[in-house]
Amino acid sequence: MAKRSGWMWISAALLCALIVSFYLSLYYYTESAKYQELYRDALKELAEHTIFINVLIDYGNGTKAWYNNTRVPIGANLFNATRMIAKIDYQRYEWGIFITAINGVTGDQSHGWLWNIWDSTKAQWEFGPVGADAFTLRDGDTVSWVYSAW
């Protein structure tokens, strides 16, 4: 009788553990589904307020780093987008902002950072027409920062 009673208690405990584990599995599955749906909704909302750009940083020594499909807010300028992908140093002047260093590579008397935009109709790089802080990015823009001689 003692053996039967012991097995009965073990069976009851296992049955309770099974019920609890089933409940927890169901709970976490529904929570996961809920958060996946919230994530999808957040991505949809984010897509309504952002654009994608491509940024090349050319260090002038053969090293180039591409930041493709970088998501930036609609209306962002090149200065703010660059700050999102790289560590920059800059000087603020009355005419605008001048980038002095990108990721620790600092300009000097003979070299500095210039930016270009890819003109897909001409299939060539064009010099940036204004300062980086005055250039508003559009969806699909491809821009580059190039460390080069003045």
C-alpha positions in Angstrom: 0.0 0.0 0.0 2.9 2.4 0.8 4.4 1.7 -2.7 1.1 2.5 -4.4 0.6 5.7 -2.3 4.1 6.9 -3.2 3.5 6.3 -7.0 0.2 8.0 -6.7 1.8 11.1 -5.2 4.5 11.1 -7.9 2.0 10.7 -10.6 -0.1 13.5 -9.2 3.0 15.8 -9.0 3.9 15.0 -12.6 0.4 15.6 -13.7 0.4 19.0 -11.9 3.8 19.8 -13.5 2.4 18.9 -16.9 -0.6 21.2 -16.4 1.6 24.1 -15.2 4.1 23.7 -18.0 1.2 23.6 -20.6 -0.2 26.8 -19.1 3.2 28.5 -19.1 3.9 27.4 -22.7 0.5 28.8 -23.8 1.1 32.0 -21.9 4.5 32.6 -23.4 3.4 31.7 -26.9 0.6 34.3 -26.8 2.9 36.9 -25.3 5.4 36.2 -28.1 2.7 36.6 -30.7 1.5 39.8 -29.2 5.0 41.3 -29.1 5.7 40.2 -32.7 2.6 42.0 -33.8 3.6 45.1 -31.9 7.0 44.9 -33.5 5.5 44.7 -37.0 3.2 47.6 -36.3 6.2 49.7 -35.0 8.1 48.9 -38.2 5.2 50.0 -40.3 4.9 53.2 -38.4 8.7 53.7 -38.6 8.6 53.2 -42.4 6.2 56.1 -42.7 8.6 58.5 -41.0 12.0 57.4 -42.4 13.9 57.0 -45.6 16.9 54.9 -46.6 20.2 56.3 -47.8 23.6 54.8 -48.6 26.8 56.4 -47.2 30.4 55.7 -48.2 33.3 56.8 -46.0 36.5 56.8 -48.0 39.5 57.3 -45.7 41.8 58.1 -48.6 44.2 55.3 -47.9 42.3 52.5 -49.7 40.0 51.9 -46.8 36.3 52.4 -47.6 33.3 51.7 -45.4 29.8 51.5 -46.8 26.7 52.0 -44.7 24.0 50.8 -47.1 20.3 51.1 -46.3 20.9 53.4 -43.4 17.5 54.5 -42.0 17.2 58.2 -41.2 14.2 60.4 -40.4 12.4 62.2 -43.2 13.9 65.6 -43.5 17.3 64.6 -42.0 20.4 66.4 -43.2 23.7 64.9 -44.1 25.4 66.1 -41.0 22.8 64.4 -38.7 22.9 61.2 -40.8 26.7 61.1 -40.6 26.5 61.5 -36.8 24.3 58.4 -36.7 26.9 56.2 -38.4 30.2 57.6 -37.4 32.0 59.5 -34.6 32.6 63.0 -36.0 34.3 66.2 -34.8 33.2 69.5 -36.3 33.4 73.2 -36.1 30.3 75.4 -36.2 30.7 78.6 -38.2 28.2 81.3 -39.1 27.9 79.9 -42.6 27.4 76.3 -41.3 29.1 73.2 -40.0 32.5 72.0 -41.1 33.5 68.4 -40.5 37.0 68.2 -39.1 37.3 64.5 -38.3 35.4 61.2 -39.0 36.1 58.2 -36.9 39.4 59.7 -35.6 40.8 60.7 -39.0 41.4 64.4 -38.7 42.1 66.9 -41.4 45.2 69.1 -41.6 46.5 72.0 -43.7 46.6 69.9 -46.8 43.8 67.3 -46.4 40.3 67.2 -45.2 36.8 65.7 -45.5 34.7 66.6 -48.5 31.3 65.1 -49.4 29.9 64.0 -52.7 26.5 62.8 -54.0 26.1 60.1 -56.6 24.3 61.4 -59.7 22.7 58.3 -61.2 21.7 60.1 -64.4 25.3 61.0 -65.1 26.7 57.9 -63.3 29.3 59.9 -61.5 30.0 61.6 -58.1 29.2 65.3 -57.9 30.6 67.6 -55.2 28.2 68.5 -52.5 26.5 71.7 -53.5 26.0 73.0 -49.9 27.3 72.3 -46.4 26.4 68.9 -44.9 24.1 70.6 -42.4 22.2 72.3 -45.2 21.7 69.3 -47.5 18.4 67.6 -46.9 18.5 63.9 -47.8 16.0 62.2 -50.0 15.0 58.5 -50.1 17.6 56.5 -52.0 20.4 59.1 -51.9 23.9 57.8 -52.1 26.5 60.1 -50.5 30.2 59.8 -49.7 32.7 61.4 -47.4 36.1 61.4 -48.9 39.4 62.3 -47.1 41.4 63.9 -49.7 43.9 66.7 -50.6 42.4 70.2 -50.8 
